[in-house]
């Protein structure tokens, strides 16, 4: 199996998990500086796969995947805050599956 096929297969195997995780995070949005439950949820998910977590001030954290091989380090950064704005249950493609429960 070529690498591209392996990647596609692994992503397809995670599809349900990825959609449910996205849905949960979308249902419980938290604005900048108040992402306490979001951060807690994400840390728990990262710990499930065995990555060490380094706490940083505020609601952020650093997870490290050490390959044990010498070489360059790759950093990936993501925002976890939500926008403070009203949300409609309707979008261009029809009824939304996940709507904020924090409003």
C-alpha positions as CSV (number, residue, x, y, z in Angstrom):
1,X,0.0,0.0,0.0
2,X,1.4,3.4,-0.9
3,X,1.7,6.1,1.7
4,X,-1.1,8.2,0.3
5,X,-3.5,5.2,0.6
6,X,-2.3,4.5,4.2
7,X,-3.0,8.1,5.2
8,X,-6.5,8.1,3.5
9,X,-7.4,4.8,5.2
10,X,-6.3,6.1,8.7
11,X,-8.2,9.3,8.3
12,X,-11.3,7.4,7.2
13,X,-11.0,5.2,10.2
14,X,-11.1,8.3,12.4
15,X,-13.9,10.0,10.6
16,X,-16.6,9.4,13.3
17,X,-14.3,10.4,16.1
18,X,-13.3,13.6,14.3
19,X,-16.9,14.6,13.6
20,X,-18.1,13.9,17.1
21,X,-15.1,15.8,18.6
22,X,-15.7,18.8,16.3
23,X,-19.4,18.6,17.2
24,X,-18.7,18.6,21.0
25,X,-16.4,21.6,20.7
26,X,-18.9,23.5,18.6
27,X,-21.7,22.9,21.0
28,X,-19.8,24.3,24.0
29,X,-17.8,27.3,22.7
30,X,-15.8,29.4,25.0
31,X,-14.5,32.9,24.2
32,X,-10.8,34.0,24.4
33,X,-9.3,33.6,27.8
34,X,-12.1,31.5,29.1
35,X,-11.5,28.2,27.3
36,X,-11.3,26.2,30.5
37,X,-13.5,23.3,29.5
38,X,-12.2,23.3,26.0
39,X,-8.6,23.1,27.2
40,X,-9.5,20.4,29.7
41,X,-11.3,18.3,27.0
42,X,-8.4,18.7,24.6
43,X,-5.7,17.8,27.2
44,X,-7.7,14.6,28.0
45,X,-7.8,13.7,24.4
46,X,-4.1,14.3,23.9
47,X,-3.3,12.3,27.1
48,X,-5.3,9.3,25.7
49,X,-2.7,8.9,23.0
50,X,0.1,9.1,25.5
51,X,1.6,12.5,24.7
52,X,3.1,14.4,27.6
53,X,1.5,17.8,28.4
54,X,3.3,20.9,29.5
55,X,1.1,23.5,31.2
56,X,1.5,27.1,30.1
57,X,-0.1,30.2,31.7
58,X,-3.8,30.6,30.8
59,X,-5.7,28.0,29.0
60,X,-3.1,26.8,26.5
61,X,-0.8,23.8,26.7
62,X,2.1,22.1,24.8
63,X,1.9,18.5,23.8
64,X,5.1,16.9,22.5
65,X,5.5,14.0,20.1
66,X,9.2,13.0,20.4
67,X,10.2,10.6,17.6
68,X,13.5,10.0,19.3
69,X,15.3,10.9,16.0
70,X,17.6,13.9,15.6
71,X,16.5,16.7,13.4
72,X,14.3,19.7,13.1
73,X,11.3,20.3,15.3
74,X,7.9,21.0,13.8
75,X,5.4,23.1,15.8
76,X,1.6,23.1,15.2
77,X,-0.5,25.8,16.7
78,X,-4.3,26.0,16.9
79,X,-6.8,28.5,18.3
80,X,-9.4,27.0,20.6
81,X,-11.5,30.1,21.3
82,X,-14.9,30.8,19.9
83,X,-16.4,34.0,18.5
84,X,-19.0,35.8,20.7
85,X,-21.8,36.0,18.2
86,X,-25.4,34.7,17.8
87,X,-25.8,31.5,15.9
88,X,-28.6,30.4,13.6
89,X,-29.7,26.8,13.5
90,X,-29.9,27.1,9.7
91,X,-27.0,27.4,7.3
92,X,-26.7,27.3,3.6
93,X,-26.8,23.5,3.4
94,X,-29.7,23.0,5.9
95,X,-30.2,22.5,9.6
96,X,-27.0,22.5,11.6
97,X,-26.2,19.3,13.4
98,X,-24.3,21.1,16.2
99,X,-25.4,24.4,17.6
100,X,-23.9,26.1,20.7
101,X,-25.6,25.2,24.0
102,X,-23.8,28.1,25.8
103,X,-26.0,30.9,24.4
